[in-house]
Amino acid sequence: MSTANVQDIEFTTIDGGQASMADYAGHAVLVVNVASECGLTPQYEGLQELADDFQDRGFFVLGFPCNQFMGQEPGDEAAIKDFTSGKYGITFPLSAKVDVNGDARHPLYAELTKVADADGEAGDVQWNFEKFLVSPEGEVVGRFRPKVEPGAPELVDAIEEQLPI
């Protein structure tokens, strides 16, 4: 668990607008680095199900497209938006493409990657679809590695513990 608060961190939306994690204050948020051409891309279905199932209880999924893992998010923002909405019916918010590791790491991921997973490991994002749970107060309270499916009991339980409603 982290004591870092991410609510003041801003990001660019997939449509080029500006947003802030503060826009989600008072809500539980699952932040996920996503990619369109990954073996884990079908997790979009489960992420949308989580967003739908818990939206009335103060929960959001935020997707952050990233092309740092074997070039599996090669398209521009328009292509990503078309793909995710067309193939998976994604309605949850997406950001513009970001780096999650390295010198150009987005400030949000600079904070998120300080948090350890269930095995006590912090540091770089391992692959696409790594998940970070942010509490309604803006604290990073959980980290789930890429192969943890959106419907996995440990993830769903952690989300339910953070729901404000």
ABEGO torsion letter per residue (X at the ends): XBABBAAABBBBBAAGBBBBAAAABGBBBBBBBBBAABAAAAAAAAAAAAAAAAAAAGBBBBBBBBAABGGABABBAAAAAAAAAAAAGBABBBBBBBBABEAABBAAAAAAAABBBAAGBBEBBABBGBBBBBBAAGBBABBBBAABBAABAAAAAAAAAABAX
